[in-house]
Amino acid sequence: MAFFEFPRLNWRRMVTIVRKELLVLLCNRVSRMLIIVPPLVQIVIFGWAATMEVRNVDVAVLDHDNGRWSREIVHRLEGSPTFRSVRFLPSEESIRPVLEGQEALFILTFDQEFSRRVDRGESAEMQVILDGRRSNAAQIAAYYLSRIVEAMAVDTPLGRAASTAAAATPRLDVRMRCWFNPNLEFQWFFLPNLIGMLSLILGLVVTGLSVAREREVGTFDQLLVSPATPTEIALAKLAPGCIVGLVHGTIFLLITVFGFGVPFTGSVVLLYLAMLVFAVASGGVGLMVSSLSATQQQAFLGAFTVGVPCILISGAVTPIINMPIFLQHASQLNPLRHFTVISQGVFLKDITFAAAAVSLGKITLISLAAVSVAVWMFKRRT
């Protein structure tokens, strides 16, 4: 006697339910607008607005020196495309209001002996006061400032003497090269990840609202007394979310490649295979949320309750290596983490099927587990 028997499915009944679900989604004007418009708006907005680059920085300067070298640093700041404006402060009392009002990301202060010390070849110091509320931007801007100061230091008397001495001795020539993203374009990193993030939210919402909508309008009991079994109903409920996910994934792919110019170097077949398995995993989680929800509002909130943590620990926004150890292990259960690896690899690395096999296998296992649990929960609630 077999311990497990795979249920026999009537594909004709399942196709009928899938057709009904698609008609409900696409024939309702509000549902159609919610499915089509927000994801497209999000990928366009995120493509331009969501960036870790620091630009248009406002700087304030308190220059007690007003000498040659302090003015040279200020001139180089004004000539840099990173810095938008340089504002001069009259006194130390104006530092606090400027920082508290976020009128400048950081403030430079020069003492009265700054240029004289530089001309004498002595150690000269300047103070940099950063706005800690914008810690990431402040650190990056401080790095840009340090590069400007280092470049200026070569033109000082002490720097010219050091350059002359260094030219007479052999030195190591170090040149940096960034693979996969030579110009360090943030869009090249973020937009492939955004395909997975938006597809995850869509899969959770579309599938999550399906059963809750049936309960709320009173048609769920009618569906249960139909010839279709609970397993067929549950699996049919997954299909619309997968279809919507693949369609939106295609649209996101076209916008990313042709709209933002992100290179696509890998296999289209591998990407679509990963998107299909990932959509099944997202739909399975969405069906679990829907099985626990009595109303569409609960299902919608439940989808975001699950979706946001999945995005945060996926490595699509912040590096996983920076997270605590227990979150690094927990992220292995997150299908978005493994899809992000494949998506970035397909876009930038020309990843092969063999290299993607581990991540694809993990998504497949998560999909099987999510769908199995979702079907069990659905049957239990019926």
Disulfide bonds with the S-S distance in Angstrom:
none
